[in-house]
Amino acid sequence: MPRSMTAYARITEEHSWGSISCELKSVNHRFLEIGFRMPESQREAETTLRDMARKKLGRGKIDCSMQIAFNHSDNSSELDLDVARGHIKTVESIAAELKQAAPISAVDIMKLPGVLKDSAVNTKQLSKAGIQAFDLALDQMLEGRAREGEKLADMIEQRLSGIETQVALVRQNLPEILQQQRNRLHEKLSELKDQLDAQRLEQEMVIIANRADVDEELDRLEAHVIEIRRVLNESASIGRRLDFLMQELNREANTLGSKSISTISTQASVELKVLIEQMREQIQNIE
């Protein structure tokens, strides 16, 4: 079944030292692109998190936001003066370049990354907790993608049924359409038969009749519908393949319209293009 690239997930896990939250937002994208916003204590685990995402996702732009809240009732926070001094030097360098730089307070310095550390929790504990929260959020997001993917598949199936209806309508009326065309050709050419070679006249009629025959286009439209249904039942990333099949459907619909010799086939061509465009819009969100 197809999976949507649009989803949202949020996980919050409680620990003895505090809590960690992981929020994932996913939108459609041509490739897999992952962005992280997390505390410095989690940066070591970023490579692991990327590998986890690549194993479970094929496409989409993923924004991951991770937050940690410590329990400070035991006054376990420590001030890293070396990190603080580094931040202060950076701030002073920037302020020297500005004519009217706003002053920065000690509280502002303490909010900067790495200045305050929790002595009761080591980096390995935080990394492990972050990986666990990310894994749970990833599974939650995949469930949301699958649910929306099912709805997208239902929408596409409705349009495929509409295409089959239009194809059946044209095929049902095709013999009558072709016969009417032959009759019109006979009437027009009978007026000129004394001026044209009979054999050449017959050849021209055959060529014109063949150009008006859209049986091959109808066969290919039906074949594409069957292939789309088959692809929809696959578990791999199918968005690009479906997009290609939409192009092929559109090509056949255009050919049907260019060969049209009756209002029935013209209306069918227009309706096919509408159905194909509706499917294409939905397929843009499929992984």
VOGULO-613000 format. One record per residue (C-alpha): residue number from 1; chain; x, y, z. Coordinates in steps of 0.2 Angstrom, whole numbers, plus 2048, in hexadecimal, padded with zeros to 3 digits. Each point is the difference from the previous one (the first is absolute). Example, Ala and Ser with C-alpha at 12.3 -4.5 7.8 and 13.67 -1.06 7.14 Angstrom:
# residues 2
(1,A,(83E,7EA,827))
(2,A,(806,811,7FD))
//
This chain:
# residues 287
(1,A,(800,800,800))
(2,A,(806,812,7FD))
(3,A,(806,80B,80E))
(4,A,(7FD,812,800))
(5,A,(80F,80C,803))
(6,A,(7F6,80C,80B))
(7,A,(7FF,7FB,812))
(8,A,(803,806,812))
(9,A,(806,7F7,810))
(10,A,(804,805,811))
(11,A,(807,7F5,80F))
(12,A,(804,806,812))
(13,A,(809,7F3,80B))
(14,A,(802,803,813))
(15,A,(810,7FB,809))
(16,A,(807,801,811))
(17,A,(80B,80F,7FB))
(18,A,(7F2,809,7F6))
(19,A,(7F7,7FE,7EF))
(20,A,(804,800,7EE))
(21,A,(7F5,804,7F2))
(22,A,(802,7FD,7ED))
(23,A,(7F5,808,7F3))
(24,A,(800,7FB,7EE))
(25,A,(7F8,809,7F1))
(26,A,(800,7F9,7EF))
(27,A,(7FC,808,7EF))
(28,A,(802,7FA,7EE))
(29,A,(811,802,7F8))
(30,A,(808,7F8,7F1))
(31,A,(80E,7F8,80B))
(32,A,(802,7FC,812))
(33,A,(806,80F,80A))
(34,A,(801,800,813))
(35,A,(803,810,80B))
(36,A,(804,7FF,812))
(37,A,(7FD,80D,80E))
(38,A,(806,7F9,810))
(39,A,(80B,804,810))
(40,A,(813,7FE,7FF))
(41,A,(7FF,7F1,80A))
(42,A,(7F7,7F7,7F2))
(43,A,(80C,805,7F2))
(44,A,(80A,7F0,802))
(45,A,(7F1,7F5,7FC))
(46,A,(7FB,80A,7F0))
(47,A,(809,7F4,7F4))
(48,A,(7F7,7F1,809))
(49,A,(7EF,809,7FE))
(50,A,(803,803,7EE))
(51,A,(804,7EE,7FC))
(52,A,(7F1,7FB,809))
(53,A,(7F5,80C,7F6))
(54,A,(808,7FA,7EF))
(55,A,(7FC,7EE,804))
(56,A,(7EE,803,803))
(57,A,(7FC,80F,7F4))
(58,A,(803,802,7ED))
(59,A,(7FB,812,7FC))
(60,A,(7FA,80F,809))
(61,A,(806,810,809))
(62,A,(801,7FB,813))
(63,A,(802,80E,80E))
(64,A,(805,7F8,810))
(65,A,(7FF,80B,810))
(66,A,(807,7F9,810))
(67,A,(7FE,808,812))
(68,A,(807,7FA,811))
(69,A,(7F9,806,811))
(70,A,(80A,7FC,80F))
(71,A,(7FA,7FE,812))
(72,A,(80A,80D,809))
(73,A,(7F9,7FD,812))
(74,A,(810,7F8,805))
(75,A,(80A,80F,7FA))
(76,A,(80A,7F5,7F5))
(77,A,(804,80D,7F2))
(78,A,(812,805,7FE))
(79,A,(807,80F,7F7))
(80,A,(80D,7FD,7F3))
(81,A,(80B,810,801))
(82,A,(80B,7FC,7F2))
(83,A,(7F1,7FF,7F4))
(84,A,(7F8,810,808))
(85,A,(811,809,7FD))
(86,A,(800,7FB,7EE))
(87,A,(7EE,806,7FD))
(88,A,(805,810,809))
(89,A,(80F,803,7F4))
(90,A,(7F5,7FD,7F1))
(91,A,(7F2,80C,806))
(92,A,(80E,80E,804))
(93,A,(807,7FD,7EE))
(94,A,(7EF,803,7F8))
(95,A,(7FC,80F,80C))
(96,A,(811,808,7FB))
(97,A,(7FA,800,7ED))
(98,A,(7EF,808,805))
(99,A,(7FF,812,804))
(100,A,(7F0,7FE,80C))
(101,A,(801,7EE,806))
(102,A,(7F4,7FC,80D))
(103,A,(808,7F9,811))
(104,A,(7FE,7EE,803))
(105,A,(7FD,7F9,812))
(106,A,(806,7F2,80A))
(107,A,(7EF,7F7,7FE))
(108,A,(802,802,7ED))
(109,A,(811,7F8,801))
(110,A,(7F9,7F1,80A))
(111,A,(7F3,7FC,7F3))
(112,A,(80D,7FE,7F3))
(113,A,(805,7EE,7FB))
(114,A,(80B,7F6,80B))
(115,A,(801,80D,80E))
(116,A,(7F5,7F7,80C))
(117,A,(803,7ED,802))
(118,A,(7F7,7F3,80B))
(119,A,(80C,7F7,80A))
(120,A,(7F4,7F2,804))
(121,A,(7FE,7FB,7EE))
(122,A,(80E,7FB,7F4))
(123,A,(801,802,7EE))
(124,A,(7FD,7EE,7FC))
(125,A,(7F0,800,80A))
(126,A,(7F9,80F,7F7))
(127,A,(805,7F8,7EF))
(128,A,(7F8,7F0,804))
(129,A,(7F0,809,805))
(130,A,(800,80A,7F1))
(131,A,(802,7F1,7F4))
(132,A,(7F2,7F7,809))
(133,A,(7F5,80F,7FF))
(134,A,(804,803,7ED))
(135,A,(7FD,7EE,7FC))
(136,A,(7EE,801,808))
(137,A,(7FC,810,7F8))
(138,A,(806,7F9,7EF))
(139,A,(7F5,7F1,802))
(140,A,(7F1,80B,804))
(141,A,(804,80B,7F1))
(142,A,(800,7F0,7F5))
(143,A,(7EF,7FB,806))
(144,A,(7F9,811,7FC))
(145,A,(808,7FF,7EF))
(146,A,(7F8,7EF,7FD))
(147,A,(7EF,806,805))
(148,A,(800,80E,7F5))
(149,A,(808,7F5,7F2))
(150,A,(7F0,7F5,801))
(151,A,(7F5,80F,7FD))
(152,A,(80B,806,7F1))
(153,A,(7FE,7EF,7F9))
(154,A,(7ED,800,801))
(155,A,(800,811,7F8))
(156,A,(80B,7FA,7F2))
(157,A,(7F5,7F0,7FE))
(158,A,(7F1,80B,7FD))
(159,A,(808,809,7F2))
(160,A,(806,7F0,7F8))
(161,A,(7EE,7FA,800))
(162,A,(7FB,810,7F8))
(163,A,(80E,7FD,7F2))
(164,A,(7F9,7EF,7FD))
(165,A,(7EF,807,7FE))
(166,A,(806,80D,7F3))
(167,A,(80A,7F2,7F7))
(168,A,(7F1,7F5,7FF))
(169,A,(7F5,80E,7FA))
(170,A,(80B,804,7F1))
(171,A,(803,7ED,7FC))
(172,A,(7ED,7FD,800))
(173,A,(7FD,80E,7F4))
(174,A,(810,7FE,7F6))
(175,A,(7F8,7F5,7F2))
(176,A,(7F2,80C,7FD))
(177,A,(80D,80F,801))
(178,A,(80B,7F8,7F3))
(179,A,(7F1,7FB,7F4))
(180,A,(7FA,812,801))
(181,A,(811,806,7FB))
(182,A,(801,7F4,7F1))
(183,A,(7EF,806,7FA))
(184,A,(805,812,801))
(185,A,(810,7FC,7F7))
(186,A,(7F6,7F6,7F2))
(187,A,(7F4,80F,7FE))
(188,A,(80E,80D,7FE))
(189,A,(80C,7F5,7F5))
(190,A,(7F2,7FA,7F5))
(191,A,(7FE,812,7FA))
(192,A,(813,7FF,7FB))
(193,A,(801,7EE,7FA))
(194,A,(800,806,7ED))
(195,A,(80F,80B,804))
(196,A,(80A,7F3,80A))
(197,A,(808,7EF,7FD))
(198,A,(7F5,7F3,807))
(199,A,(80E,7F6,808))
(200,A,(808,810,808))
(201,A,(7EF,805,806))
(202,A,(7FE,7EF,809))
(203,A,(811,802,808))
(204,A,(7FC,811,807))
(205,A,(7F0,7FA,807))
(206,A,(809,7F2,809))
(207,A,(80D,80C,807))
(208,A,(7F3,80C,806))
(209,A,(7F6,7F2,808))
(210,A,(810,7F9,809))
(211,A,(804,811,807))
(212,A,(7EE,801,808))
(213,A,(802,7EF,807))
(214,A,(804,802,813))
(215,A,(7FF,7ED,805))
(216,A,(812,800,804))
(217,A,(7FF,80F,80B))
(218,A,(7F2,7F8,809))
(219,A,(80A,7F0,803))
(220,A,(80E,809,807))
(221,A,(7F5,80A,80C))
(222,A,(7F9,7F0,806))
(223,A,(812,7F9,802))
(224,A,(806,80F,80A))
(225,A,(7F1,7FF,80C))
(226,A,(804,7ED,803))
(227,A,(812,805,803))
(228,A,(7FC,80E,80C))
(229,A,(7F5,7F4,80A))
(230,A,(80E,7F4,801))
(231,A,(80C,80D,806))
(232,A,(7F4,807,80D))
(233,A,(801,7EE,809))
(234,A,(813,801,801))
(235,A,(809,804,811))
(236,A,(80F,809,7F9))
(237,A,(801,813,7FC))
(238,A,(7F4,802,7F1))
(239,A,(7FE,812,7FE))
(240,A,(80C,803,7F1))
(241,A,(7F9,7F1,7F7))
(242,A,(7EE,806,802))
(243,A,(806,811,7FA))
(244,A,(807,7F8,7F0))
(245,A,(7F0,7F6,7FD))
(246,A,(7F6,811,801))
(247,A,(80B,807,7F2))
(248,A,(7FC,7F1,7F5))
(249,A,(7ED,801,804))
(250,A,(801,812,7FB))
(251,A,(809,7FC,7F0))
(252,A,(7F2,7F4,7FB))
(253,A,(7F2,80C,805))
(254,A,(809,80D,7F5))
(255,A,(801,7F4,7F1))
(256,A,(7EE,7FC,803))
(257,A,(7FB,812,7FF))
(258,A,(80B,804,7F0))
(259,A,(7F8,7F1,7F7))
(260,A,(7EE,805,806))
(261,A,(7F3,800,7F2))
(262,A,(7F1,801,80B))
(263,A,(7F9,809,80F))
(264,A,(800,7EF,80A))
(265,A,(813,7FE,7FE))
(266,A,(804,812,803))
(267,A,(7F6,801,810))
(268,A,(808,7F0,806))
(269,A,(811,807,7FD))
(270,A,(7FC,80F,80A))
(271,A,(7F9,7F6,80E))
(272,A,(810,7F4,800))
(273,A,(80B,80F,802))
(274,A,(7F6,807,80F))
(275,A,(801,7EF,808))
(276,A,(813,7FE,7FC))
(277,A,(804,811,807))
(278,A,(7F6,7FC,810))
(279,A,(80A,7F0,802))
(280,A,(810,809,7FD))
(281,A,(7FD,80D,80E))
(282,A,(7FD,7F2,80C))
(283,A,(80F,7F6,7FA))
(284,A,(80B,80F,804))
(285,A,(7FE,7FB,813))
(286,A,(804,7EE,7FE))
(287,A,(811,7FA,805))
//
